[in-house]
């Protein structure tokens, strides 16, 4: 499940970062989302509201309140309204990377800075850009729908970010993850550092949902989430392993003992071998799930289309998460202190904050007492 910030804030910036047409679709798209938003109490009171939607909205309001009281997330206008978008995704993001690196192409915008994707409210527009990048620039591309995005709290004065039909029917734990993740973007956002922003929000969602399930959910919700998350973590571990292998392949592409042509051919051969091993290991993982009585093919499409852009996007969401989790443990599981520590970290230069997070993660991995993070919730 991808959770990225759509470029809406940039539309008020100076023209020159992108085309006027792109800004226009961003404005129209977000206005469309907000136009159909209704206050949750009104939807609940409407006799035409289906009972399953009514129950999900009530649950979402409980989760929203918990985010404020227990996770120190913002108490504002966001997630008190509901929008039925009548489509499968809120926006479609385009990511791109060269054939010999996992470094995402970046787009820069006024106010927001630079990010490693570009968002569209129309899937056809996203795919048109992807084709242009692939054919015109020779990049590997990924187009993916995302169920939610954040306006970083800047539009709370006009109603904030609404709950959306694209995620309201998620299982309880997943719904909580979504809301916690998006609210985290309103706490800390660093220009030009997608990995920092997304890893922080992912850490908040993981830590937050653990606390929610421990204190608020029933056994069925806890067990359901545990099954889903075990599968997700196994798949993410496989993608991390593959990213590490690809990094090694690309680092060796300029072997001094080969001419450029031979080096490129060797790199492509090694890359193909890594990708073949990835798909083989994924098939083995699926077989394990099936043998355990829980067959699942939800990652099949991702694996079939996996490329540098897909792995680059994945890295943005999990590369720095262990460091943030270690920071949370260092702060004694105190949410206000944790958020304050992240704000302080965000003021450091890019390389310094990355180094600090990696150091925290390494120390936590080496210290059994620190690694027992979940004891903080007991």
C-alpha positions as CSV (number, residue, x, y, z in Angstrom):
1,X,0.0,0.0,0.0
2,X,1.6,3.3,-1.1
3,X,1.0,6.4,0.7
4,X,2.5,9.5,-0.9
5,X,1.9,13.3,-0.8
6,X,0.3,14.5,-4.0
7,X,1.7,17.8,-5.3
8,X,-1.1,20.2,-4.5
9,X,0.7,22.7,-2.4
10,X,3.0,23.5,-5.3
11,X,0.2,24.9,-7.4
12,X,0.4,28.2,-5.6
13,X,4.1,28.5,-6.3
14,X,5.8,30.3,-9.2
15,X,5.3,28.9,-12.7
16,X,8.4,27.4,-14.0
17,X,8.8,24.2,-11.9
18,X,6.3,22.5,-14.1
19,X,3.7,23.2,-16.8
20,X,0.7,25.4,-16.2
21,X,-1.4,22.4,-17.3
22,X,0.0,20.2,-14.5
23,X,-0.8,22.9,-12.0
24,X,-4.3,23.2,-13.4
25,X,-5.1,19.5,-13.1
26,X,-3.8,19.6,-9.5
27,X,-6.1,22.4,-8.6
28,X,-9.1,20.9,-10.4
29,X,-8.5,17.5,-8.9
30,X,-8.2,18.6,-5.3
31,X,-11.2,20.9,-5.6
32,X,-13.1,17.9,-6.9
33,X,-12.2,15.9,-3.8
34,X,-13.2,18.8,-1.4
35,X,-16.4,19.6,-3.3
36,X,-17.9,16.2,-2.6
37,X,-16.7,16.1,1.0
38,X,-19.5,16.0,3.6
39,X,-19.2,16.4,7.4
40,X,-19.2,12.9,9.0
41,X,-22.2,13.7,11.2
42,X,-24.2,14.5,8.1
43,X,-23.3,11.3,6.4
44,X,-24.1,9.3,9.6
45,X,-27.5,11.0,9.9
46,X,-28.4,10.4,6.2
47,X,-30.9,7.5,5.9
48,X,-29.4,6.6,2.6
49,X,-26.0,5.8,4.1
50,X,-25.3,2.1,4.0
51,X,-24.8,0.5,7.4
52,X,-21.3,-0.8,6.6
53,X,-20.2,2.7,5.7
54,X,-21.8,4.1,8.8
55,X,-19.8,1.7,11.0
56,X,-16.5,2.4,9.2
57,X,-17.0,6.2,9.7
58,X,-17.7,5.7,13.4
59,X,-14.5,3.6,13.7
60,X,-12.6,6.2,11.8
61,X,-13.7,8.9,14.2
62,X,-12.6,6.8,17.1
63,X,-9.2,6.3,15.4
64,X,-9.0,10.0,14.8
65,X,-9.6,10.9,18.4
66,X,-7.1,8.3,19.5
67,X,-4.5,9.9,17.2
68,X,-4.8,13.1,19.2
69,X,-5.1,11.8,22.7
70,X,-2.6,8.9,22.5
71,X,-0.2,9.7,19.7
72,X,0.1,13.5,20.0
73,X,-1.0,13.9,16.4
74,X,-2.7,17.2,15.3
75,X,-6.2,18.0,16.5
76,X,-7.5,19.9,13.5
77,X,-10.1,19.8,10.7
78,X,-8.6,16.8,8.9
79,X,-10.5,13.5,8.7
80,X,-13.8,14.9,10.0
81,X,-15.4,14.9,6.6
82,X,-16.0,12.1,4.0
83,X,-15.6,12.1,0.2
84,X,-17.0,9.4,-2.0
85,X,-14.6,9.6,-5.0
86,X,-16.2,6.8,-7.0
87,X,-12.9,5.7,-8.3
88,X,-10.3,3.2,-7.1
89,X,-7.5,5.6,-6.2
90,X,-7.2,9.2,-4.9
91,X,-4.4,9.9,-7.3
92,X,-1.9,8.1,-9.5
93,X,1.8,8.7,-9.0
94,X,4.5,8.4,-11.5
95,X,8.0,7.4,-10.4
96,X,11.1,6.9,-12.6
97,X,14.7,5.8,-12.3
98,X,17.6,5.1,-14.7
99,X,18.3,1.5,-15.7
100,X,21.5,1.4,-13.7
101,X,20.5,3.0,-10.3
102,X,17.7,3.1,-7.8
103,X,17.8,6.9,-7.6
104,X,14.4,8.3,-8.3
105,X,14.0,11.2,-10.8
106,X,12.9,14.2,-8.8
107,X,10.4,16.9,-9.6
108,X,10.7,20.3,-7.8
109,X,7.9,22.6,-6.8
110,X,7.6,25.9,-5.0
111,X,7.0,25.6,-1.3
112,X,7.2,21.8,-1.2
113,X,10.7,21.4,-2.6
114,X,11.7,18.3,-4.6
115,X,10.1,14.9,-4.4
116,X,10.6,11.6,-6.2
117,X,7.3,11.3,-7.9
118,X,4.6,13.3,-9.7
119,X,0.9,12.9,-8.9
120,X,-2.1,13.0,-11.2
121,X,-5.8,12.8,-10.5
122,X,-6.4,11.2,-13.9
123,X,-4.7,7.8,-14.5
124,X,-4.4,8.4,-18.2
125,X,-2.4,11.6,-17.6
126,X,0.0,9.6,-15.3
127,X,0.5,6.9,-17.9
128,X,1.1,9.5,-20.6
129,X,3.9,10.9,-18.6
130,X,5.3,7.5,-17.9
131,X,5.4,6.7,-21.6
132,X,7.2,9.9,-22.3
133,X,9.8,9.2,-19.6
134,X,10.3,5.7,-20.8
135,X,10.5,6.4,-24.5
136,X,12.0,9.8,-24.5
137,X,14.5,9.5,-21.6
138,X,15.1,5.8,-21.4
139,X,13.9,5.6,-17.8
140,X,12.3,2.7,-15.9
141,X,8.9,3.9,-14.7
142,X,6.2,2.9,-12.3
143,X,2.6,4.2,-12.2
144,X,0.7,3.3,-9.1
145,X,-2.6,4.4,-7.5
146,X,-2.5,5.7,-4.0
147,X,-5.6,5.7,-1.7
148,X,-4.8,8.9,0.2
149,X,-2.6,12.0,0.2
150,X,-1.7,14.8,2.5
151,X,-2.0,18.6,2.0
152,X,0.3,18.9,5.1
153,X,-2.3,20.7,7.1
154,X,-2.1,23.8,4.9
155,X,-5.8,23.5,3.9
156,X,-7.3,22.8,7.3
157,X,-8.8,26.3,7.1
158,X,-11.0,25.1,4.3
159,X,-11.9,21.7,5.8
160,X,-8.7,19.8,5.8
161,X,-8.1,16.3,4.3
162,X,-11.2,14.2,4.2
163,X,-11.7,10.5,4.8
164,X,-12.0,8.9,1.4
165,X,-13.9,6.1,-0.2
166,X,-10.6,4.7,-1.5
167,X,-9.6,3.5,2.0
168,X,-12.6,3.8,4.4
169,X,-13.4,0.1,4.0
170,X,-9.9,-1.1,4.9
171,X,-9.6,-3.6,7.8
172,X,-9.4,-1.9,11.2
173,X,-5.6,-2.0,11.6
174,X,-5.1,-0.8,8.0
175,X,-7.5,2.1,8.4
176,X,-5.7,3.2,11.6
177,X,-2.3,2.9,9.7
178,X,-3.6,5.2,7.0
179,X,-4.9,7.9,9.2
180,X,-1.8,7.9,11.5
181,X,0.5,8.0,8.5
182,X,-1.2,10.9,6.8
183,X,-1.5,12.9,10.0
184,X,2.2,12.4,10.7
185,X,2.9,14.4,7.5
186,X,1.2,17.4,9.2
187,X,3.7,17.1,12.1
188,X,7.0,17.1,10.3
189,X,7.8,17.7,6.6
190,X,11.3,18.3,5.3
191,X,11.7,19.9,1.9
192,X,13.7,17.8,-0.6
193,X,13.8,14.6,1.5
194,X,11.1,12.1,0.5
195,X,12.8,9.2,2.3
196,X,12.9,11.1,5.6
197,X,9.3,12.2,5.4
198,X,7.9,8.8,4.4
199,X,10.0,6.8,6.7
200,X,8.9,9.0,9.6
201,X,5.3,8.6,8.7
202,X,5.7,4.9,8.3
203,X,7.3,4.6,11.7
204,X,4.4,6.6,13.2
205,X,1.8,4.3,11.5
206,X,3.6,1.2,12.7
207,X,4.1,2.3,16.2
208,X,0.7,3.9,16.4
209,X,-1.3,0.9,15.0
210,X,0.5,-1.4,17.5
211,X,-0.7,0.9,20.3
212,X,-4.2,1.0,18.9
213,X,-4.5,-2.7,18.5
214,X,-3.1,-3.3,22.0
215,X,-5.4,-0.9,23.8
216,X,-8.5,-0.5,21.6
217,X,-9.1,-3.4,19.3
218,X,-10.6,-6.9,19.8
219,X,-8.9,-10.2,19.3
220,X,-10.3,-10.6,15.8
221,X,-8.8,-7.2,14.7
222,X,-5.4,-8.0,16.3
223,X,-5.2,-11.5,14.7
224,X,-6.3,-10.2,11.3
225,X,-3.7,-7.4,11.4
226,X,-1.0,-9.8,12.6
227,X,-1.6,-12.1,9.6
228,X,-1.6,-9.3,7.1
229,X,1.5,-7.5,8.6
230,X,3.5,-10.7,8.8
231,X,3.0,-11.2,5.1
232,X,3.8,-7.5,4.4
233,X,7.0,-7.6,6.5
234,X,8.2,-10.8,4.8
235,X,7.6,-9.2,1.3
236,X,9.4,-5.9,2.4
237,X,12.3,-7.9,3.7
238,X,12.6,-9.6,0.3
239,X,12.5,-6.3,-1.5
240,X,15.2,-4.8,0.8
241,X,17.4,-7.8,0.2
242,X,16.9,-7.3,-3.6
243,X,17.6,-3.6,-3.3
244,X,20.9,-4.4,-1.5
245,X,21.9,-6.8,-4.3
246,X,21.0,-4.3,-7.0
247,X,23.0,-1.5,-5.3
248,X,26.1,-3.9,-5.4
249,X,25.5,-4.6,-9.1
250,X,25.2,-0.9,-10.0
251,X,28.2,0.1,-7.9
252,X,30.4,-2.4,-9.9
253,X,29.2,-1.2,-13.3
254,X,32.3,1.0,-13.9
255,X,34.8,-1.9,-13.4
256,X,38.2,-0.4,-14.3
257,X,39.1,-3.7,-16.0
258,X,36.4,-3.4,-18.6
259,X,35.6,-1.0,-21.4
260,X,32.3,0.9,-21.1
261,X,30.4,-1.5,-23.4
262,X,31.6,-4.7,-21.6
263,X,30.9,-3.1,-18.3
264,X,27.3,-2.2,-19.3
265,X,26.7,-5.7,-20.6
266,X,28.1,-7.3,-17.4
267,X,25.9,-5.0,-15.3
268,X,22.8,-5.9,-17.3
269,X,23.5,-9.6,-17.0
270,X,24.1,-9.3,-13.2
271,X,20.9,-7.2,-12.9
272,X,18.9,-9.9,-14.7
273,X,20.3,-12.5,-12.4
274,X,19.2,-10.5,-9.3
275,X,15.7,-10.0,-10.7
276,X,15.4,-13.6,-11.5
277,X,16.4,-14.6,-8.0
278,X,13.9,-12.0,-6.6
279,X,11.0,-13.6,-8.6
280,X,12.1,-17.1,-7.6
281,X,12.3,-16.1,-3.9
282,X,8.9,-14.5,-4.2
283,X,7.4,-17.7,-5.6
284,X,8.9,-19.6,-2.7
285,X,7.3,-17.0,-0.3
286,X,3.9,-17.5,-1.9
287,X,4.3,-21.2,-1.5
288,X,5.0,-20.8,2.2
289,X,1.8,-18.7,2.6
290,X,-0.2,-21.3,0.7
291,X,1.2,-24.1,2.8
292,X,0.2,-22.2,5.9
293,X,-3.4,-22.1,4.7
294,X,-3.3,-18.4,3.7
295,X,-2.7,-18.2,0.0
296,X,-2.2,-14.7,-1.3
297,X,-1.4,-13.2,-4.7
298,X,-1.8,-9.5,-3.9
299,X,1.9,-8.8,-4.7
300,X,1.9,-10.6,-8.1
301,X,1.4,-7.5,-10.2
302,X,4.1,-5.6,-8.3
303,X,6.5,-8.4,-8.8
304,X,5.7,-8.8,-12.4
305,X,6.4,-5.1,-13.1
306,X,9.3,-4.7,-10.6
307,X,12.0,-2.4,-11.8
308,X,14.4,0.3,-10.4
309,X,11.5,2.8,-10.0
310,X,9.4,0.4,-8.0
311,X,12.3,-0.5,-5.7
312,X,13.2,3.2,-5.4
313,X,9.7,4.0,-4.2
314,X,9.7,1.1,-1.8
315,X,13.0,2.4,-0.3
316,X,11.4,5.7,0.5
317,X,9.0,4.1,2.8
318,X,11.2,1.7,4.9
319,X,14.9,2.6,4.6
320,X,15.0,4.9,7.7
321,X,12.1,3.3,9.7
322,X,14.4,1.3,12.0
323,X,16.1,4.6,13.0
324,X,12.9,6.3,13.8
325,X,11.7,3.3,15.8
326,X,14.9,3.4,17.8
327,X,14.5,7.1,18.3
328,X,11.0,6.4,19.7
329,X,12.5,3.9,22.1
330,X,15.2,6.3,23.1
331,X,12.5,8.8,24.0
332,X,10.9,6.2,26.3
333,X,7.8,5.7,24.1
334,X,6.7,9.3,24.9
335,X,4.9,10.6,21.8
336,X,5.4,14.4,22.3
337,X,9.1,13.9,23.0
338,X,9.4,11.6,20.0
339,X,7.8,14.2,17.6
340,X,10.0,16.9,19.2
341,X,13.1,14.9,18.6
342,X,12.1,14.3,15.0
343,X,11.6,18.1,14.5
344,X,15.1,18.7,15.9
345,X,16.5,16.0,13.6
346,X,14.7,17.6,10.7
347,X,16.7,20.8,11.2
348,X,20.0,19.0,10.6
349,X,21.6,18.8,7.2
350,X,20.5,15.9,5.0
351,X,23.6,13.7,5.4
352,X,23.7,14.4,9.2
353,X,20.2,13.4,9.9
354,X,20.5,10.3,7.7
355,X,23.7,9.3,9.6
356,X,22.1,9.8,13.0
357,X,19.1,7.6,12.1
358,X,21.3,4.9,10.7
359,X,23.5,5.1,13.9
360,X,20.4,4.8,16.1
361,X,19.2,1.8,14.1
362,X,22.6,0.1,14.4
363,X,22.8,0.6,18.1
364,X,19.2,-0.6,18.6
365,X,20.0,-3.8,16.6
366,X,23.0,-4.5,18.8
367,X,21.3,-3.8,22.1
368,X,18.6,-6.4,23.1
369,X,17.1,-4.1,25.7
370,X,16.4,-1.4,23.1
371,X,15.2,-3.8,20.5
372,X,12.2,-4.8,22.7
373,X,10.3,-1.8,21.5
374,X,6.8,-3.1,21.9
375,X,7.3,-3.5,25.7
376,X,6.7,0.3,25.8
377,X,3.0,-0.3,25.1
378,X,2.4,-2.7,27.9
